[in-house]
Amino acid sequence: MKLSDFVKEKRNAARLTQPEIAEKAGVGLRFIRDLEQGKETMRLDKVNQVLQLFGYQVGAIPMDRNQLTDEKS
């Protein structure tokens, strides 16, 4: 699942509007809109501010090297 879809799904499940989640997370409304539209370059600290509302955070996790070669094919 894409991060944009995840955030949108969690926001809708919590019955929050984009302005409400922006205020609760302490980020701008434009940031929320960009996040939900899948903008490719986002500040990780701000993404985590939003995700913390739902008990999540973005972080580095090990990947299966086989998966990397499969994706390039």
N, C-alpha and C positions, 0 to 999 in steps of 0.2 A: 504494500500500500504506500502510496506517495504521502509525504509529509503534509502537503496541502490538503489532501483528502482526509487524512487523519485529524488534522486540526478542525476542519470544517465539520466532520462527523461528531467530534467531541463537543464542539461549540453548540451544534444543533441539539445534541442529546441533553445538554445542560440548559437548553432553551435560552441561550444568550444571543444577543445581537452582536454584530461586529463592534459597534461603539461600546457596548457593555464589556465585552472581553478586553478591548483595548484599555479601557479605564481600569478594570480589575488587575490587568497584567502590568500596567504602568508603561504601556507603549502607545505609539500613535495609531490612529485609525488607518492611515495609509500603510503602516507596517502590517497590520492584520490583513488588509486587502491584498497586499503583495504576497504575503505568506499563503493565503488561501488560493491565490491565482498561480502559485507555483513558481514565483520568481526564483531564479537559480542562485543568486547571490544575496544571502541574508546574514545579518549579524547573529552569530551563534548564541551570544549572551541574551539577546532579545528573544530569540526563538525559545530558549530555555525558560525565560520569564513567562511566556505564554503557556508552554507545556507544563510548568509547575502547577498551574491552576487545576490540571487534571491528574497530577501525580506522576508525571513523566519528565524525562530530560533526554536530550540528544547527547551522545557521547561516542567515543571511538570503541568499536568492538572488532575482535579478530574475524577475518573472513577466510573462508575455505578457498585455498589457492585454485582448486579445480573449478570452482564457480567462476573465478575471474577469467580463466581460459575459455570456459563455455560461453561467457557473455561476449567475448571478442570474436567468436566464430560466426 
